[in-house]
């Protein structure tokens, strides 16, 4: 049933006059009569009692008023909802572990926002376990980690590397031996660190920015991303210390195993790989 038929009925019920209803709706009186007739045939009931100069609603007409208002309201709401749905952007959510965020994604944040300008983008820093859970729950599209998730439910793709350097606020880090800040760079790093170093950390953190702030304010040394500290090395605010550790760390793009056909995901993966 055309919603205009109900609007015409309500206008006639309000004005109690076919002619005035026609004027208010900017249609002919014949069109008003035709629409009322259509309603009466649909409900198989007379809606108005037509006397010479007096138009009254029948009991059926009185009953229809509430339903007509409801029909119009619901139709208008549905139009608004559909309009909003057409405007709504696709959601795409990315999470990185703190170490990958600081060493890699943070410097690519602005370009990523530009890449996703037609998308409702979500970005967060999360623990490895949280990323795995959210990927499994389908509330996350991509996880970026330094170690793969060894589970057949997920796909791990090596998309690049970031480099670490052991940096210190003093050229002779031995004088700062009690001010070492340990940054968690993943499982492989933990094993190598245990093998090659006996440092007793003054502070442990998962975030390179915390470690950097601490050593700059209090003195000390830590493994930090070269990309992050390059300006400080150039200004000799920090100094590189020789290290036996393998300091090139991988970056894995992790997705649900059945999500590999997502075109947006594939395009973003290519985008990251071209930014190495």
C-alpha positions as CSV (number, residue, x, y, z in Angstrom):
1,X,0.0,0.0,0.0
2,X,1.4,3.4,-1.0
3,X,2.2,5.5,2.0
4,X,0.7,8.5,0.3
5,X,-2.7,6.9,0.6
6,X,-2.4,7.0,4.4
7,X,-1.2,10.6,4.4
8,X,-4.2,11.5,2.3
9,X,-6.6,9.7,4.7
10,X,-5.1,11.6,7.7
11,X,-5.4,14.9,5.9
12,X,-9.1,14.3,5.1
13,X,-9.7,13.2,8.7
14,X,-8.1,16.4,10.0
15,X,-9.8,18.9,7.6
16,X,-13.1,17.0,7.3
17,X,-13.1,18.2,3.6
18,X,-11.9,16.6,0.4
19,X,-11.2,19.9,-1.3
20,X,-9.1,21.4,1.6
21,X,-7.2,18.1,1.9
22,X,-6.4,18.3,-1.8
23,X,-5.1,21.9,-1.5
24,X,-2.9,21.0,1.5
25,X,-1.4,18.0,-0.4
26,X,-1.1,19.9,-3.7
27,X,-3.1,17.3,-5.6
28,X,-6.5,17.3,-7.2
29,X,-9.7,16.5,-5.4
30,X,-10.3,13.6,-7.7
31,X,-6.9,12.1,-6.6
32,X,-8.0,12.5,-2.9
33,X,-11.3,10.7,-3.7
34,X,-9.4,7.9,-5.5
35,X,-7.0,7.3,-2.6
36,X,-9.8,7.2,-0.1
37,X,-11.7,4.7,-2.3
38,X,-8.5,2.6,-2.5
39,X,-8.3,2.4,1.3
40,X,-12.0,1.6,1.7
41,X,-11.7,-1.2,-0.8
42,X,-8.6,-2.6,0.9
43,X,-10.2,-2.6,4.3
44,X,-13.6,-3.4,2.9
45,X,-15.1,-0.7,5.1
46,X,-16.4,2.8,4.8
47,X,-14.1,5.3,6.4
48,X,-16.2,8.4,6.1
49,X,-19.9,9.3,6.3
50,X,-20.5,11.8,3.6
51,X,-23.4,14.3,4.3
52,X,-23.9,17.4,2.2
53,X,-21.8,19.7,4.3
54,X,-20.6,17.4,6.9
55,X,-17.9,14.7,6.7
56,X,-17.5,12.4,9.7
57,X,-15.3,9.4,10.4
58,X,-17.0,6.0,10.7
59,X,-15.9,3.8,13.7
60,X,-13.6,2.0,11.2
61,X,-12.2,5.4,10.2
62,X,-11.5,6.4,13.8
63,X,-9.7,3.1,14.3
64,X,-7.6,3.5,11.3
65,X,-6.1,6.9,12.4
66,X,-3.7,5.4,15.0
67,X,-2.6,2.7,12.5
68,X,-2.1,5.2,9.7
69,X,0.1,7.4,11.9
70,X,2.1,4.4,12.9
71,X,2.5,3.3,9.3
72,X,3.8,6.7,8.2
73,X,6.2,6.9,11.2
74,X,7.6,3.5,10.6
75,X,8.0,4.2,6.9
76,X,9.9,7.5,7.6
77,X,12.1,5.7,10.1
78,X,12.9,3.0,7.6
79,X,13.8,5.6,5.0
80,X,16.2,7.3,7.4
81,X,17.8,4.0,8.4
82,X,18.4,3.0,4.8
83,X,19.9,6.4,4.0
84,X,22.3,6.0,6.9
85,X,23.2,2.5,5.9
86,X,24.0,3.7,2.4
87,X,26.4,6.3,3.9
88,X,28.0,4.0,6.4
89,X,31.6,3.2,5.7
90,X,33.0,-0.3,5.8
91,X,34.6,-1.1,9.2
92,X,38.2,-2.3,9.3
93,X,40.1,-2.9,12.5
94,X,43.8,-3.3,13.1
95,X,45.7,-4.2,16.2
96,X,49.5,-4.4,16.9
97,X,51.4,-5.5,19.9
98,X,53.1,-2.6,21.8
99,X,56.5,-3.5,20.4
100,X,55.4,-3.6,16.7
101,X,53.3,-0.4,17.2
102,X,56.4,1.5,18.4
103,X,58.9,0.0,16.1
104,X,56.9,-0.1,12.9
105,X,53.2,0.9,12.7
106,X,53.4,4.2,14.5
107,X,55.6,5.8,11.8
108,X,53.1,4.5,9.2
109,X,50.0,5.7,11.0
110,X,49.3,8.8,9.0
111,X,49.7,7.1,5.7
112,X,47.5,4.3,6.9
113,X,44.8,6.7,7.8
114,X,45.0,8.2,4.3
115,X,44.9,4.7,2.7
116,X,41.7,4.0,4.7
117,X,40.0,7.4,4.1
118,X,36.9,5.7,2.7
119,X,36.8,3.2,5.6
120,X,35.7,3.4,9.2
121,X,39.1,2.5,10.6
122,X,39.9,1.2,14.1
123,X,43.4,0.9,15.4
124,X,44.6,-0.3,18.8
125,X,47.6,-1.5,20.8
126,X,46.8,-4.9,22.4
127,X,48.6,-7.9,24.0
128,X,49.3,-10.9,21.8
129,X,46.7,-13.0,23.5
130,X,44.0,-10.3,23.1
131,X,44.8,-10.0,19.3
132,X,44.5,-13.7,18.9
133,X,41.1,-13.8,20.7
134,X,39.7,-10.8,18.8
135,X,40.8,-12.3,15.5
136,X,39.0,-15.5,16.4
137,X,35.9,-13.6,17.4
138,X,35.9,-11.7,14.1
139,X,36.1,-8.4,15.9
140,X,39.5,-7.7,14.4
141,X,40.7,-7.9,10.7
142,X,44.5,-7.7,11.1
143,X,47.0,-8.4,13.8
144,X,50.6,-7.2,13.5
145,X,53.0,-9.2,15.7
146,X,56.7,-9.9,16.0
147,X,56.0,-13.7,16.4
148,X,53.5,-15.7,14.4
149,X,50.4,-17.3,15.9
150,X,51.0,-21.1,15.5
151,X,47.4,-22.2,15.0
152,X,45.7,-23.5,11.9
153,X,42.8,-21.1,12.4
154,X,45.2,-18.2,11.5
155,X,47.3,-17.2,8.5
156,X,50.7,-15.6,9.2
157,X,52.5,-13.6,6.5
158,X,55.9,-12.1,6.8
159,X,55.5,-8.6,5.5
160,X,58.8,-7.0,6.6
161,X,61.3,-6.4,9.4
162,X,62.3,-3.7,11.8
163,X,65.8,-3.3,13.3
164,X,66.8,-2.8,16.9
165,X,69.9,-1.3,18.4
166,X,71.2,-1.3,21.9
167,X,71.4,2.4,22.6
168,X,72.6,4.3,25.6
169,X,72.7,7.8,27.0
170,X,76.4,7.4,27.5
171,X,79.2,6.2,25.2
172,X,80.3,3.9,28.0
173,X,77.2,2.0,28.9
174,X,79.0,0.1,31.7
175,X,78.7,3.2,34.0
176,X,74.9,2.8,33.6
177,X,74.9,-1.0,34.1
178,X,72.2,-0.7,36.8
179,X,70.0,1.4,34.6
180,X,69.1,-1.1,32.0
181,X,65.5,-1.0,30.7
182,X,64.3,-4.3,29.3
183,X,61.8,-4.0,26.4
184,X,59.9,-7.1,25.4
185,X,60.4,-7.6,21.7
186,X,58.8,-11.0,21.5
187,X,59.5,-14.7,22.2
188,X,62.6,-15.1,20.0
189,X,64.1,-11.9,21.4
190,X,63.6,-13.2,25.0
191,X,65.5,-16.4,24.2
192,X,68.4,-14.6,22.5
193,X,68.5,-12.0,25.3
194,X,68.8,-14.7,28.0
195,X,71.5,-16.4,26.0
196,X,73.7,-13.3,25.5
197,X,73.0,-11.0,28.4
198,X,73.1,-11.1,32.1
199,X,71.7,-7.6,32.6
200,X,69.4,-7.2,35.6
201,X,66.8,-4.7,34.4
202,X,65.9,-1.7,36.5
203,X,62.6,-1.7,34.6
204,X,60.7,-4.0,32.3
205,X,58.2,-2.8,29.7
206,X,56.4,-3.8,26.5
207,X,56.5,-0.3,25.1
208,X,59.5,1.3,23.5
209,X,58.2,4.8,24.1
210,X,58.2,4.2,27.9
211,X,61.8,2.8,27.7
212,X,62.9,5.8,25.7
213,X,61.3,8.3,28.0
214,X,62.9,6.6,31.0
215,X,66.5,6.5,29.7
216,X,66.3,10.1,28.4
217,X,65.1,11.4,31.7
218,X,67.1,9.2,34.1
219,X,69.9,7.9,31.9
220,X,70.3,4.2,30.9
221,X,70.3,1.9,28.0
222,X,67.8,-0.3,26.1
223,X,67.1,-2.1,22.9
224,X,65.1,0.3,20.8
225,X,64.0,0.6,17.1
226,X,66.6,2.3,14.9
227,X,63.7,4.0,13.1
228,X,62.5,5.5,16.4
229,X,65.8,6.8,17.7
230,X,67.6,7.8,14.5
231,X,67.2,11.6,15.2
232,X,68.6,11.1,18.7
233,X,71.6,9.1,17.4
234,X,72.3,11.8,14.9
235,X,72.3,14.5,17.6
236,X,74.4,12.3,19.8
237,X,71.7,12.3,22.5
238,X,72.0,8.5,22.3
239,X,74.8,6.2,21.3
240,X,74.7,2.7,19.7
241,X,76.4,0.0,21.7
242,X,77.8,-3.2,20.0
243,X,75.5,-6.1,20.7
244,X,75.8,-9.9,20.0
245,X,72.0,-10.2,19.5
246,X,70.4,-10.7,16.1
247,X,68.6,-7.3,16.0
248,X,66.6,-7.7,12.8
249,X,63.0,-8.6,13.9
250,X,60.2,-9.9,11.7
251,X,56.7,-8.4,11.4
252,X,53.9,-10.9,10.8
253,X,50.5,-9.9,9.4
254,X,48.1,-12.3,11.0
255,X,44.5,-12.9,9.9
256,X,41.8,-15.5,10.2
257,X,42.6,-18.4,7.9
258,X,39.2,-17.9,6.0
259,X,39.7,-14.2,5.6
260,X,42.4,-14.2,2.9
261,X,40.0,-13.3,0.1
262,X,39.2,-9.9,1.6
263,X,40.3,-7.4,-1.1
264,X,40.8,-4.5,1.4
265,X,43.0,-6.7,3.5
266,X,45.1,-7.8,0.5
267,X,45.5,-4.2,-0.7
268,X,46.6,-3.0,2.8
269,X,49.1,-5.9,3.0
270,X,50.6,-4.7,-0.3
271,X,50.6,-1.1,0.9
272,X,52.6,-2.1,4.0
273,X,55.1,-4.1,1.9
274,X,55.7,-1.2,-0.4
275,X,56.5,1.0,2.6
276,X,59.6,-0.9,3.7
